[in-house]
Amino acid sequence: VQLQASGGGLVQAGGSLRLSCAAAGRTLSTYTVAWFRQAPGKEREFVAVIRGSNGATYYADSVKGRFTISRDNAKITVFLQMNSLKPEETAVYYCAAGRGLIVSSLSSGTQYSSWGQGTQVTVSS
């Protein structure tokens, strides 16, 4: 499945952004969709995931209580609402999709078969 991530931009510390991840021409209803991010010079890190089977969500500890992953009723788009953003969260944010993932592997990027192109999020101090 081809993914398109959008919604990034420049925001001040403490501000909010909403990222979107859409699949071209199809729904994501059977896919588990996750967001990852990668800052310059750092490894890619898991941010959040929503399971296709039951809509269960999981978050990295660093974003719990501030970020929310969700999907629209048609299951075409997955969103990442990011509140109270911090400068250290400046990164390229990627969405990824996969099927048949088990809970213990949801935060592992290697388990996802499809990736979007990334959207830049810059948080100024």
N, C-alpha and C positions, 0 to 999 in steps of 0.2 A: 504494500500500500504506500502511495506517495503522500507525504505529509508536508503541510505548509504552516510554519510558525510565523506569528505576527504579534504586534502590540508592544514591542520594545520601544525604548526611547530614553530621554534624559529626564531625570526627576531628582528633586532635592531629597536629602536625607529626611526620613520620616514620611515621605510621600508614598503614593500608591501607583501601581500599574496593573493592568490586566492583560495577560498574554493569551493568545488563542492558538489552537492547533487543529487544523482541519485536514481531512483526507479528501483528496481529489476524486470526486465522482462516486463516493461510497460512504457508508456509515462506519463508525468505529464501534458499533455495538458489541462486536465479538472480540474486540481487542482490549488488552490492557495497555493503558497509555501513561507514560511517565514524563516528567520534566527532569532534565539534568542541566547543569551549568558548568561552564569552564571559564575561569579567569585567566588572564595572561600569565604564563609561567607556572600555572598550577594544573593539577590533574582534574579531570572531569569528576563532578560530584553529583550524587543523587539529591533531588529536591523533594519530589512528591510523585505519587502514583495513584491511579484509580483503576480498579480491576474491571475488566469487561463483564465478567460473569455475574457479579453481584453489586458492583458500584462501591465496594469497600475502598477506603482511602488510607494511605500511609504517608507519613512525612519524615523528613530528616529532622533530627532534634533541633537543629539550628533555626528552623522555620516554623515549628509548631506554634500555633496560636496567632501567627501573622499571615501565613499563606493558606489559601484554600484552593484545592483542585476540585473541579466539577465538570459536568458535561451537560449539554442541552438535552431537552426531551427527545429530540430526533436522533440523538447520539451521533451527530455529525461533527460536532466541535467539542473539544475539551479546553477548558479554561484554567488559567492559574491566576488567581487574584492575589496580588502581593501588596501587603500593607506594611507600614512602618519600615520601609526599606532602609538599609544601612549602606554606607559607602563600600564596605568590603563585599557587598553582594553584586558589585559591578562585574558583569560577566556576559558571555554569550550564552543564551538559554536555548536549549534544544528540547524538542519533544520527540518521543520515541514510542513505537508501538510494537506489540508482540502478542502472540497467542500461546496458550498452553503453559504459561509461566506459573511456577509454584511460589508460594508466599515467601519462602526463604531466599528467593532469587530476585525479588522485585526491584531491589536497589542496585542490581548488577547490570551495568550497561551492556555487557556482552550478551545478555539474554534477549535483547530486543533486535528484531530483524529489520525494522524500518526506522529511519531517522529523518527529521526535517532539517532544513538548512540552517536553522539557528536565527535568533533575533537578539540584537545587542541591547542590554540594559545597562545604563550608566547612572549611578547614584552619586550625586555631588554632595560634598560636605559643607 
